[in-house]
Amino acid sequence: MNAIDRTGPSAMNNHLDCPMDRVEISYEWFAGRSDATPAEGPLGTGRHKQQSVIAVELAGLRLPAKPEIRVTVPAADEEAQALGNMEFIRRMRSLVQWAEPGRPVTQTGAMRRGDTTTWMRHFGLRAPAEPGPPSMWDVRGIGQPWDIAIETGMLSLTTTKVRPGPTGSVFESDDPVAQVHLGRSIVNLLLLHTLSRYPADEHADPQIGRIILRLFAHLCRPEGHDLGYFREIEGRLPRALREGNAAERSAVLLASAILREMRVLDQFGLLSDVDGLARVPAGLRPAVVASINGPEMALAVVHDRLAVPVVTDD
């Protein structure tokens, strides 16, 4: 299991120490003053930091020091079943089965374009707006399961072929504990990939990442969380791009980016009902908690006596 032990709960929390895109959002604009403008002056100055902030509180994301968010970790066989049936992992398992005889790959380590087209039809994915068969790397619904399957050892890649890797048969085995460990690593990497989609620079703050992690804490509640605030902001996108100032454009682009990621994770099965009361399915919550929990979250975890313990950075 060494191939998957290299990713753990600390990886998600340590990611917050890495800079992300600076998103210049005026607090006044979030509060309803659409005429507000970002502060002048260099990034990092006190005035800029006061006025160029993400108003997480206004999105209903207040987290007290000891939040009343409690997650139950079920018995290992129950969690393993939930992970194995998650759409993202089902795609990985399908790719492993397909790779059994050894399949040719391109120079970039992707499946061939003809194979990509076949898998797009199989998964019900729409082709990107470009002529000819797409590259696998342009189809996130295939490229991301492929990439994480290689990272976790479910697929093994050489310069010419892809084959099942050392962990490729874990979900077909009778070992629910191994399935839970592998499944949690996959969820951890999926969330890390989500945060890593925002490029970094030396002046940036990890604000988008913090919003997404706080969202996921609330999405782990049984009642879920209404993302209507972000949908309302996103609805202003056409007007903001046409007529808005820098602060308004930044705000709507931020909301749109967050919702786009949430909808992709909905398609991957990690979330449900993103356009209603979004939530993480109960059987997948332990994997999410293992990835996001830490000093800033401190979610309460209750274990079934037959559960695989969730180890967090407390």
FINUNU-368516 format. One record per residue (C-alpha): residue in three letters; y, z, x; residue number from 1. Coordinates in nm, 4 decimals. Each point is the difference from the previous one (the first is absolute). Layout:
N
code:py:pz:px:pos
ala:Y:Z:X:NUM
...
REM end
This chain:
314
code:py:pz:px:pos
met:0.0000:0.0000:0.0000:1
asn:0.2292:-0.0161:0.3021:2
ala:0.1455:-0.3267:-0.1231:3
ile:0.1622:0.1727:-0.2928:4
asp:0.0689:0.3412:0.1454:5
arg:0.2964:-0.1386:0.1925:6
thr:0.2042:0.0025:-0.3197:7
gly:0.0653:0.3327:-0.1632:8
pro:0.2501:0.1831:-0.2137:9
ser:0.2361:0.0418:0.2933:10
ala:0.0425:-0.3755:0.0264:11
met:0.1843:-0.0198:-0.3315:12
asn:0.2271:0.2945:0.0721:13
asn:0.0704:-0.1115:0.3564:14
his:0.1097:-0.3343:-0.1397:15
leu:0.3027:0.1736:-0.1465:16
asp:0.1160:0.0751:0.3522:17
cys:0.0256:-0.3729:0.0644:18
pro:0.3260:-0.1702:-0.0972:19
met:0.0045:-0.2432:-0.2914:20
asp:0.2465:-0.2434:-0.1457:21
arg:0.3410:0.1514:-0.0589:22
val:0.0614:-0.0379:-0.3723:23
glu:0.3670:0.0590:-0.0647:24
ile:0.0147:0.1570:-0.3444:25
ser:0.3123:0.1621:-0.1364:26
tyr:-0.0705:0.3315:-0.1739:27
glu:0.2911:-0.0705:-0.2325:28
trp:-0.1541:-0.3290:-0.1073:29
phe:-0.3319:0.1685:-0.0810:30
ala:0.1988:0.2517:-0.2029:31
gly:0.1419:-0.2819:-0.2104:32
arg:0.3173:-0.0992:0.1849:33
ser:-0.0702:-0.3681:0.0576:34
asp:0.3414:-0.0453:0.1612:35
ala:-0.0927:0.2284:0.2886:36
thr:-0.0238:-0.1529:0.3458:37
pro:-0.1901:0.1092:0.3095:38
ala:0.1818:0.2130:0.2507:39
glu:0.1632:-0.1692:0.2930:40
gly:-0.0845:0.0975:0.3519:41
pro:-0.3057:-0.0215:0.2262:42
leu:-0.3469:0.0961:-0.1148:43
gly:-0.0750:0.3645:0.0679:44
thr:0.3496:0.1345:-0.0518:45
gly:0.0382:0.2976:-0.2328:46
arg:0.2038:-0.1910:-0.2573:47
his:-0.2465:-0.2876:-0.0057:48
lys:-0.2928:0.2348:-0.0462:49
gln:0.1743:0.1794:-0.2851:50
gln:0.0764:-0.3155:-0.1961:51
ser:-0.2795:-0.2346:0.1086:52
val:-0.3020:0.1845:-0.1359:53
ile:-0.2982:-0.0576:-0.2222:54
ala:0.0535:0.2233:-0.3027:55
val:-0.3610:0.1025:-0.0430:56
glu:0.1002:0.2811:-0.2354:57
leu:0.1513:-0.2503:-0.2421:58
ala:-0.3329:-0.1801:-0.0185:59
gly:-0.1603:0.3183:-0.1314:60
leu:-0.1774:0.0670:0.3276:61
arg:0.1061:0.3578:0.0685:62
leu:-0.2776:0.1811:0.1838:63
pro:0.0329:0.3791:0.0243:64
ala:-0.1157:0.1827:0.3105:65
lys:-0.3261:0.0833:-0.1780:66
pro:-0.0520:-0.2850:-0.2470:67
glu:-0.2273:0.0583:-0.2962:68
ile:-0.2074:-0.3077:0.0748:69
arg:-0.3675:0.0881:0.0111:70
val:-0.2744:-0.2439:0.0928:71
thr:-0.3698:0.0678:-0.0565:72
val:-0.2441:-0.1438:0.2531:73
pro:-0.3192:-0.0853:-0.1906:74
ala:-0.3574:0.0043:0.1271:75
ala:-0.0676:-0.2482:0.2790:76
asp:-0.2087:-0.2356:-0.2136:77
glu:0.2712:-0.0187:-0.2659:78
glu:0.2772:-0.0737:0.2506:79
ala:-0.2207:-0.2513:0.1814:80
gln:-0.0603:-0.1888:-0.3246:81
ala:0.3728:-0.0121:-0.0773:82
leu:0.0821:-0.1269:0.3493:83
gly:-0.2777:-0.2585:0.0001:84
asn:0.1217:-0.1384:-0.3338:85
met:0.3653:-0.0199:0.1032:86
glu:0.1031:-0.3673:-0.0172:87
phe:0.1238:-0.0102:0.3604:88
ile:-0.3306:0.1365:0.1323:89
arg:-0.1972:-0.2268:-0.2336:90
arg:0.1745:-0.2944:0.1657:91
met:-0.0884:0.1357:0.3440:92
arg:-0.3634:0.0398:-0.1036:93
ser:-0.0055:-0.3569:-0.1332:94
leu:0.1382:-0.1301:0.3293:95
val:-0.2659:0.1924:0.1929:96
gln:-0.2752:-0.1515:-0.2139:97
trp:0.1491:-0.3479:0.0468:98
ala:0.0147:0.0487:0.3787:99
glu:-0.3697:0.0919:0.0234:100
pro:-0.1179:-0.3305:0.1539:101
gly:0.3027:-0.0160:0.2322:102
arg:0.2998:-0.2027:-0.1100:103
pro:0.2326:-0.2130:0.2153:104
val:0.3573:0.1228:0.0442:105
thr:0.3224:-0.1598:0.1152:106
gln:0.1765:0.0587:0.3302:107
thr:0.2124:0.2685:-0.1724:108
gly:-0.3071:0.1941:-0.1126:109
ala:0.0239:-0.1079:-0.3646:110
met:-0.2521:-0.1658:-0.2277:111
arg:0.0440:-0.3739:-0.0288:112
arg:0.2474:-0.1374:-0.2535:113
gly:-0.2727:-0.1491:-0.2167:114
asp:-0.1723:0.3377:-0.0150:115
thr:0.3327:0.1636:-0.0823:116
thr:0.0420:-0.2318:-0.2981:117
thr:-0.3502:0.0867:-0.1210:118
trp:0.0675:0.3734:0.0246:119
met:0.3341:-0.0353:-0.1759:120
arg:-0.1808:-0.1529:-0.2976:121
his:-0.2636:0.2744:0.0182:122
phe:0.2612:0.2791:-0.0024:123
gly:0.2247:-0.1779:-0.2515:124
leu:0.2933:-0.0298:0.2406:125
arg:0.2852:-0.2468:-0.0238:126
ala:0.0687:-0.2327:0.2918:127
pro:0.3250:0.0397:0.1978:128
ala:0.2678:-0.2602:-0.0663:129
glu:-0.0929:-0.2349:0.2827:130
pro:-0.1805:-0.3336:0.0202:131
gly:-0.3660:-0.0049:0.0960:132
pro:-0.2508:0.2837:0.0311:133
pro:0.1670:0.3271:0.1033:134
ser:-0.0626:0.2045:0.3110:135
met:-0.1881:0.3228:-0.0684:136
trp:0.2869:0.1916:0.1616:137
asp:0.2337:-0.1261:-0.2739:138
val:-0.2255:0.1407:-0.2737:139
arg:0.0330:0.3776:0.0075:140
gly:-0.2774:0.0488:-0.2547:141
ile:-0.2481:-0.1377:0.2545:142
gly:0.1681:0.0509:0.3375:143
gln:0.0547:0.3741:-0.0448:144
pro:-0.3600:0.0850:-0.1023:145
trp:-0.1184:-0.2200:0.2885:146
asp:0.2295:0.1717:0.2482:147
ile:-0.0942:0.3545:-0.1049:148
ala:-0.3700:-0.0936:-0.0115:149
ile:0.0287:-0.0914:0.3668:150
glu:0.1981:0.3163:0.0818:151
thr:-0.2621:0.2233:-0.1625:152
gly:-0.3015:-0.1841:0.1417:153
met:-0.1200:-0.1544:-0.3257:154
leu:0.0508:-0.3432:0.1553:155
ser:-0.0506:-0.0943:0.3640:156
leu:0.2124:-0.2845:0.1377:157
thr:-0.0549:-0.2172:0.3066:158
thr:0.2014:-0.2990:0.1147:159
thr:-0.2159:-0.2328:-0.2096:160
lys:-0.1745:0.1956:-0.2761:161
val:0.0191:0.2967:-0.2334:162
arg:-0.3066:0.2090:-0.0869:163
pro:-0.0683:0.3341:-0.1675:164
gly:0.1041:0.2881:0.2243:165
pro:-0.1586:0.3393:0.0722:166
thr:0.1403:0.1573:-0.3185:167
gly:-0.0527:-0.3079:-0.2151:168
ser:-0.2983:0.1444:-0.1875:169
val:0.1385:0.3524:-0.0564:170
phe:0.0866:-0.0614:-0.3658:171
glu:-0.3467:-0.1436:-0.0591:172
ser:-0.1687:0.3073:0.1503:173
asp:-0.1176:0.3252:-0.1604:174
asp:0.2482:0.2082:0.1997:175
pro:0.2937:0.1008:-0.2244:176
val:0.1580:0.2131:0.2737:177
ala:0.0214:-0.3003:0.2335:178
gln:0.1408:-0.2057:-0.2875:179
val:0.2699:0.2600:-0.0652:180
his:0.1025:0.0123:0.3677:181
leu:0.0167:-0.3792:0.0213:182
gly:0.1756:-0.0349:-0.3348:183
arg:0.2657:0.2561:0.0893:184
ser:0.0645:-0.1810:0.3274:185
ile:0.0440:-0.3264:-0.1901:186
val:0.2506:0.1586:-0.2396:187
asn:0.1847:0.1563:0.2930:188
leu:0.0287:-0.3380:0.1729:189
leu:0.1045:-0.1706:-0.3231:190
leu:0.2864:0.2467:-0.0417:191
leu:0.0956:-0.0321:0.3671:192
his:0.0080:-0.3776:-0.0354:193
thr:0.2242:0.0394:-0.3045:194
leu:0.2507:0.2095:0.1944:195
ser:-0.0235:-0.2250:0.3053:196
arg:0.1123:-0.3027:-0.1980:197
tyr:0.3585:0.1157:0.0542:198
pro:0.1174:-0.0969:0.3514:199
ala:0.1592:0.2669:0.2147:200
asp:0.2968:0.0272:0.2321:201
glu:0.1254:0.2813:0.2176:202
his:0.2754:0.1059:-0.2432:203
ala:-0.2069:0.0041:-0.3195:204
asp:-0.1043:0.2929:-0.2180:205
pro:-0.3456:0.0154:-0.1620:206
gln:0.1544:0.0082:-0.3477:207
ile:-0.2165:-0.2618:-0.1713:208
gly:-0.3101:0.1634:0.1420:209
arg:0.1079:0.3415:-0.1233:210
ile:0.0648:-0.1327:-0.3492:211
ile:-0.3429:-0.1652:-0.0136:212
leu:-0.1742:0.3148:0.1251:213
arg:0.1864:0.2184:-0.2500:214
leu:-0.0885:-0.2462:-0.2723:215
phe:-0.3660:0.0256:0.0910:216
ala:0.0137:0.3787:-0.0212:217
his:0.1164:-0.0337:-0.3613:218
leu:-0.2453:-0.2800:-0.0694:219
cys:-0.2815:0.2417:0.0853:220
arg:0.0859:0.2141:-0.3031:221
pro:-0.2312:-0.0461:-0.3022:222
glu:0.2976:-0.1084:-0.2118:223
gly:0.1167:-0.2434:0.2670:224
his:0.3638:-0.1025:0.0440:225
asp:0.2260:-0.2377:-0.1885:226
leu:0.1498:-0.2613:0.2338:227
gly:0.2486:-0.1043:-0.2679:228
tyr:0.2932:0.1037:0.2186:229
phe:-0.0976:-0.2541:0.2631:230
arg:-0.0684:-0.2658:-0.2632:231
glu:0.3476:0.0584:-0.1439:232
ile:0.1603:-0.0407:0.3426:233
glu:-0.2133:-0.3076:0.0724:234
gly:0.1188:-0.1539:-0.3258:235
arg:0.3511:-0.0186:0.1441:236
leu:-0.1166:-0.2178:0.2901:237
pro:0.1328:-0.3412:-0.1147:238
arg:0.3469:0.1354:-0.0795:239
ala:0.0111:0.2149:0.3134:240
leu:-0.0876:-0.2925:0.2262:241
arg:0.2564:-0.2162:-0.1742:242
glu:0.2881:0.2445:-0.0445:243
gly:-0.0860:0.3378:0.1510:244
asn:0.1352:0.1696:0.3093:245
ala:-0.2138:0.0910:0.3005:246
ala:-0.1014:0.3373:-0.1417:247
glu:-0.1151:-0.1439:-0.3317:248
arg:-0.1913:-0.2826:0.1655:249
ser:-0.1744:0.2472:0.2307:250
ala:-0.0952:0.2251:-0.2895:251
val:-0.1545:-0.2699:-0.2137:252
leu:-0.1794:-0.1534:0.2975:253
leu:-0.1425:0.3412:0.0843:254
ala:-0.1225:0.0568:-0.3562:255
ser:-0.1461:-0.3497:-0.0099:256
ala:-0.1813:0.0511:0.3318:257
ile:-0.1498:0.3309:-0.1121:258
leu:-0.1169:-0.1417:-0.3323:259
arg:-0.1462:-0.3036:0.1737:260
glu:-0.2109:0.2272:0.2214:261
met:-0.1050:0.2131:-0.2966:262
arg:-0.1106:-0.3094:-0.1925:263
val:-0.2036:-0.1267:0.2937:264
leu:-0.1703:0.3388:0.0270:265
asp:-0.0652:-0.0184:-0.3748:266
gln:-0.1767:-0.3340:0.0539:267
phe:-0.1986:0.1602:0.2828:268
gly:-0.1123:0.2796:-0.2317:269
leu:0.1744:0.2882:0.1774:270
leu:0.2417:0.0379:-0.2936:271
ser:-0.0203:-0.0672:-0.3703:272
asp:0.2594:-0.0907:-0.2635:273
val:0.2945:-0.0476:0.2370:274
asp:0.2098:-0.1403:-0.2864:275
gly:-0.0735:0.3057:-0.2150:276
leu:-0.0893:0.3513:0.1107:277
ala:-0.1305:-0.0834:0.3463:278
arg:-0.2652:0.2199:0.1598:279
val:-0.2634:0.0117:0.2702:280
pro:-0.3466:0.0024:-0.1643:281
ala:-0.1571:0.3463:0.0194:282
gly:-0.2846:-0.1001:0.2309:283
leu:0.2413:-0.1516:0.2535:284
arg:0.2443:0.2914:0.0131:285
pro:-0.1845:0.1868:0.2775:286
ala:0.0287:-0.3037:0.2274:287
val:0.3727:-0.0273:-0.0712:288
val:0.0536:0.3729:0.0542:289
ala:-0.1887:-0.0193:0.3299:290
ser:0.2501:-0.2656:0.1078:291
ile:0.3322:0.1391:-0.1245:292
asn:-0.0391:0.3766:-0.0040:293
gly:0.1833:0.2041:0.2603:294
pro:0.2900:0.2427:0.0436:295
glu:0.2358:-0.2130:-0.2130:296
met:-0.2477:-0.0412:-0.2858:297
ala:-0.2263:0.3066:0.0044:298
leu:-0.1994:-0.1131:-0.3024:299
ala:-0.2538:0.2485:-0.1325:300
val:-0.3624:-0.1086:0.0497:301
val:-0.2987:0.1450:-0.1857:302
his:-0.3510:-0.0948:0.1165:303
asp:-0.3176:-0.0353:-0.2006:304
arg:-0.2807:0.1846:0.1778:305
leu:-0.1651:-0.3353:0.0822:306
ala:0.3225:-0.1712:0.1115:307
val:0.0798:-0.1446:0.3399:308
pro:0.2872:0.2237:0.1171:309
val:0.3446:-0.1552:0.0176:310
val:0.1478:0.0862:0.3387:311
thr:0.3787:-0.0132:0.0002:312
asp:0.2825:0.0743:0.2424:313
asp:0.1126:0.3337:-0.1405:314
REM end
